[in-house]
Amino acid sequence: MKKRELVNLGLTSPEAIAAAIAACRQHRLGRDQARQSLIRLINDPAAMADDPTWGAVAAALISHPDQYAQSVEAPLRLWGKVGEDFDRAAFDQIARACELPIAAAGALMPDAHVGYGLPIGGVLATRNAVIPYAVGVDIACRVKLSVFDLPPSMLETDSGRERLTHAIESETRFGVGAEFGSRSDRTPRREHAVLDDDWAVSPVTLRLKPKAHAQLGTSGSGNHFVEFGVLSIAEDSTDLPLPAGEYLALLSHSGSRGCGAAVCDHYSRLAMEQHAKLDPQYRQLAWLDLDSHAGKEYWNAMQLMGEYAAANHACIHAHIAKHIGAETLLGVENHHNFAWEEEHIFNGSIERVIVHRKGATPAGAGVLGVIPGTMADPAFVVVGKDGSGSLASASHGAGRVMSRTAARKSFNWKAVKPMLAERRVTLISAGIDENPHVYKDIRRVLSLQHDLVRPIARFDPRLVKMAPEGEKAED
């Protein structure tokens, strides 16, 4: 085994690493065989102190206890101020991630708030390792914008809104267990080429393929939505193949549904089992070595969930377009819960690293993306600038300012609906914990990342559907 693989397992003292390499060479051990033994050894070195193969490694671990936090933290850049734009807890989470021995660099976007392991709005580059919780529970959660050839004036008439509302409610489903083709919903299941992919890349995806098929084209719960609105392009631009003007557009936000959540749960537990000695504050940052069997399995399952999430949106948009008899003029979409293998410069040298964007939008030079606001605030189509220190990233939205529990205690629809009416928003359904007041000001969030993205179009929501009140959040 190589030194890098041993460090990713958790052997950080030079004495333990040297002893492990010597043991592998002396006994001609295969990688998988050595990994399993080393995982047991790291978890309980005293139990293997007399082992003829691993005794020397155990002695090194006992004499030089493992330290998971490296002596020099990976560089970290912030877009916003702690205590003003994001709270201390979110900062502490990204700072801890930058202490991992696998960390290369980190960045925190202005929409940041606390998440599992890595904060929402957190970006982390790692070396030859992937952190399931740094990708997120909803793998490949993403947004998709479609511009149609029908007039935006449809949103101003009762008949137009009724027609568009019926399209949303007929062609997708909301809620934790939402699916097509069930006993309670006889609508045929959606079909897509993603179902012909290799679902045997992981035992989790293979087992849950039937469920994934049933949920294809559904929108889930939490902050997921499907909404019609007006896309405004202020001036002609080479970045968008449409002239300046106003257009009817559809915007959706959802991910890989139940199958993606199960993938995250399974491989997060595996990662935590492999790094059982991690201090509790780092536990949800447990990683998988990409050279390991589990690491390869998770990586392939994550890629499949990315394809599945894209198919999910494709089905929603295609069926709604067909329902209203529209042609699509333009489409823009992007993941914001994913890990990419990319090249970045560190200390003057180019390295291939794994960039985790958990609630963060890819924003390389010239890359198009969509950053939503709230049900009453605009979303923006943006062009990435590849901002220095950001790992080519930007925010994925406005970002929450309070928990769902606090939101339910603080607000009711009677107080919120006048604001929606003022902004000409028709709300089909949503939970009060998704009302606009629980989010940051999207305009300020954009202003804090002017060096990361350039807005080129604005989408104003007019007809919004989210999971109804009482649904458990999936985001």
LOVEX-15360 format. One record per residue (C-alpha): x negated, y negated, z negated. Coordinates in steps of 0.001 Angstrom, whole numbers, padded with zeros to 6 digits, always signed. Last residue first. Layout:
// residues N
XYZ...
//
This chain:
// residues 475
+033096-018552-001905+035663-015792-002600+038034-017732-004848+040923-015859-006508+044301-016864-005075+046643-018730-007432+047723-021552-005124+047759-020644-001434+044675-019824+000653+043805-022758+002895+045699-024485+005684+045170-028052+006885+046828-030189+009556+045315-033662+010076+041582-033258+009492+039358-036032+010900+036416-034730+012952+033581-037147+013655+030965-036947+016407+027230-037644+016851+025934-037597+013265+022105-037529+013062+020483-034972+010765+017479-034542+008438+016064-038062+007984+019543-039467+007322+019886-036917+004533+020986-039143+001646+023370-041033+003935+025159-037793+004792+025867-037006+001127+026998-040589+000626+029490-040255+003465+030660-036854+002228+031653-038348-001136+031367-035466-003580+034106-032903-004037+036643-032140-006773+038699-035212-005820+039550-033821-002374+041792-031005-003713+040322-027506-003594+041057-026560-007229+044692-027527-006531+044959-024397-004384+045888-024781-000736+048853-024581+001648+050293-026252+004762+048842-029663+003922+049748-032406+006389+047056-035087+006351+047893-038611+007482+045189-040235+005321+047758-042107+003232+049846-038943+003006+046891-036971+001651+046202-039663-000962+049874-039699-001987+049693-035880-002328+047020-035864-005047+048964-037011-008117+051996-034796-007476+049620-032006-006488+048196-031650-009990+044712-032375-011299+042454-032110-014372+043079-028633-015812+042991-026885-012445+039868-028859-011495+038087-027892-014721+038681-024209-013997+037547-024618-010407+034311-026197-011553+033473-029837-011000+031507-032071-008628+031611-029751-005617+029480-030229-002515+030122-032448+000520+029312-029878+003178+026572-027581+004448+023639-029853+003596+020595-029987+005870+017744-027669+006868+014597-027503+008996+012488-026218+006063+013351-029555+004419+009773-030678+003814+009656-032915+006874+012985-033286+008644+013618-030999+011625+015865-033727+013159+019080-031729+013506+022025-032997+015540+025334-033429+013719+029045-032813+014222+030685-034440+011230+033607-033469+009013+035948-036169+007803+037712-036509+004473+041208-035432+003418+040845-031625+003424+037229-032166+002392+033923-032987+004122+032617-030548+006718+029047-030469+008134+028954-029037+011673+025744-028138+013492+023791-028783+016677+020045-028080+016815+017974-030799+018532+015034-030536+016112+015812-027891+013501+018768-028507+011230+020076-025123+010060+022893-025892+007583+022676-025179+003854+025062-023410+001495+022468-020794+000732+019787-021216+003370+017137-018541+002813+014063-018985+005020+011973-015826+005390+008426-016764+006321+006092-016615+009306+003187-018917+008554+001540-021750+010478-001409-023350+008695-001945-026983+007663-001208-026412+003984+002076-024707+004876+003535-025012+008396+006714-023146+009234+007573-020180+011465+010956-018537+011010+012604-015304+009880+016147-016354+008977+018215-015777+005844+021947-016543+005677+024702-018514+004003+025173-021626+006214+025924-020098+009607+026612-022370+012576+029228-023351+015140+029915-025801+017973+032395-025094+020785+033502-027267+023697+036268-027552+026282+038411-024621+025134+041593-024101+027159+044925-024308+025375+048185-022372+025657+049188-022863+022018+049055-019157+021136+046088-018520+023454+044020-021164+021660+045087-019744+018281+044090-016228+019330+040705-017323+020687+039909-019511+017677+040720-016892+015041+039037-014083+016992+035840-016074+017544+035788-017018+013865+035766-013367+012773+033358-012478+015552+030843-014961+014114+031358-013409+010675+030796-009936+012142+027599-010924+013908+026244-012379+010682+027451-009323+008772+025416-007196+011180+022314-009302+010521+022862-008944+006766+023200-005166+007131+019906-005070+009050+018133-007114+006383+019705-005063+003587+018527-001800+005118+015047-003131+005787+014728-004278+002188+016108-001015+000812+013608+001029+002844+010717-001208+001826+008623-003358+004166+011003-006282+003659+010296-006226-000068+013599-006752-001867+014070-009616-004296+015398-010372-007761+016540-014002-007996+019604-013076-010066+017268-011843-012803+015109-014975-012971+016654-016398-016161+016797-012864-017597+012977-012503-017416+012200-009941-014755+011299-006535-016137+014119-004775-014262+012631-005748-010917+013572-002654-008889+016907-002423-010694+017577-006096-009971+016886-005576-006269+019151-002522-006133+021934-004425-007898+021595-007307-005437+021659-004739-002627+025039-003306-003576+026752-006584-004533+025592-008438-001429+026733-005646+000887+030081-005489-000932+030606-009228-000467+029855-008903+003239+032405-006091+003599+035077-008049+001761+034986-011150+003992+032056-011847+006322+032470-015603+006424+034976-018445+006478+035348-022052+007617+037450-023100+010612+037798-026315+012629+040228-026802+015522+040082-029835+017782+042417-032182+019670+040245-034812+021339+039430-038523+021087+037045-040326+023416+033456-040506+024605+032673-038077+027399+032088-034383+026688+028977-032248+027228+027589-033123+023761+023899-033814+022996+023392-035867+026169+025642-038474+024616+028565-040626+025684+029793-042842+022881+032121-042808+019887+033133-039153+020048+036187-038672+017851+037487-035180+017087+041067-035274+015824+042333-032525+013583+043563-028971+013281+042590-026929+010258+041559-023437+009230+040145-023127+005731+037798-021344+003353+037054-023107+000064+038291-020212-002049+040248-017653-000017+039831-015330+002953+040103-016424+006569+041189-013441+008648+040217-012604+012240+038674-009228+011410+040035-008115+008039+041449-004786+009276+038241-004063+011200+036139-004875+008139+038255-002477+006085+037682+000299+008625+033918-000527+008691+033650-000308+004901+031884+003039+004553+029463+002360+007413+028788-001159+006154+027925+000110+002677+025887+003111+003857+023718+000629+005766+022612+000431+009414+025451+002882+010145+027638+000058+011471+025806+000149+014819+027697-002358+016962+030887-001355+018813+033065-003176+016265+031178-006369+017140+032753-006102+020619+036012-007500+019244+039546-006274+018564+042038-007798+016171+044413-005574+014239+048004-005513+015422+050530-007547+013396+052478-005068+011233+051772-006927+008009+053189-005348+004833+052120-001836+005762+048771-003197+006895+047796-003951+010499+046049-007250+009850+044198-008161+006691+044202-010467+003665+042899-008864+000490+041353-012013-000995+043779-014470+000628+044499-016095+003984+045627-014633+007318+045066-015709+010910+047052-015960+014162+050627-016494+013075+050062-019067+010330+047628-021075+012432+049802-021013+015567+052982-021815+013630+051286-024883+012172+050247-026032+015657+053812-025783+017018+055302-027426+013930+052747-030229+014112+053658-030871+017747+057405-030768+017102+057130-033180+014187+055002-035584+016206+051642-037198+015434+049445-034093+015626+050445-033479+019238+048906-036923+019951+045546-035124+019958+046266-034189+023605+045588-030588+024734+042290-029630+026405+040866-028087+023261+037714-028725+021201+036572-025779+019085+034632-026165+015824+033211-023203+013922+031927-023054+010361+029944-020333+008609+029727-017894+005724+027037-015544+006938+027022-013411+003770+029730-014410+001306+027941-013332-001879+024923-015465-001120+021695-015489+000850+019747-016390-002287+021722-013669-004088+020310-011052-001698+016692-012253-002097+014547-011304+000916+010826-010592+000924+007883-010849+003313+006849-014298+002053+009667-016497+000832+011172-019805+001970+013971-021181-000203+016797-023586+000602+019390-024526-002020+022669-026284-001241+024579-023809-003393+022097-023060-006156+019879-019959-006033+020478-017265-008627+024277-017291-008471+025427-020840-007772+025146-024285-009374+025675-027388-007246+023868-028999-004336+025530-031333-001822+022390-033502-001607+020197-030600-000354+017495-028949-002441+014301-027707-000814+011893-024871-001576+008504-023586-000475+006401-020389-000240+008010-018222-002935+006999-014539-003299+005380-014978-006717+008577-016648-007970+008130-020117-009496+009934-021843-006597+013097-019931-007515+012888-021370-011024+012820-024905-009581+015835-024108-007382+017836-023007-010436+016632-025849-012652+017776-028387-010061+021260-026872-010000+021404-026935-013817+020229-030550-013934+023223-031814-012021+023372-033043-008455+023609-036507-006904+023151-038528-010100+021757-036257-012788+018878-035137-010582+018489-037534-007664+019083-036819-003983+017358-034914-001200+014825-032929-003226+011569-031322-002054+009859-028353-003748+006307-027052-003252+005724-023467-004466+004680-023290-008105+001054-022682-009067+000525-020188-011892+003006-017685-010462+006080-016765-012480+006535-012973-012618+003905-012489-015278+003068-008858-015904+001372-007947-019156-002450-007539-018933-003510-004785-021328-000286-002807-020990-000166-003381-017240-003806-002399-016823-003282+000762-018899-000256+001686-016769-002331+001225-013606-005067+003471-015014-002537+006127-016006-000920+006208-012555-002214+009417-011022-003111+011556-014040-000118+010185-016042-001192+009553-019647+000031+005928-019812+003157+006803-017874+005747+006216-020614+003839+003149-021803+004238+001482-018371+008055+001377-018641+009789-000733-015952+006572-001301-014028+005843+002432-014000+009290+003424-012810+009022+000935-009934+005468+002102-009286+006547+005709-008906+009276+004823-006427+006946+002570-004453+004152+005158-004262+006425+007794-002752+007849+005293-000283+004401+004061+000793+002798+007508+001154+000183+008598-001383-003314+009670-000407-004243+010524-004030-007437+008492-004107-006112+005775-001781-002837+005226-003632-004590+005316-007023-007219+002779-005915-004536+000389-004614-002661+000688-007937-005785+000061-010040-006703-003037-008040-003159-004419-008346-003027-003757-012083-006361-005505-012706-005488-008462-010442-002306-009157-012486+000748-009798-010301+002372-006385-009963+006051-007286-009455+007151-005221-006469+006508-008208-004202+002972-008391-005592+002446-004726-004714+003682-005286-001177+001319-008229-000701-001633-006200-002018-001097-003573+000664+000000+000000+000000
//
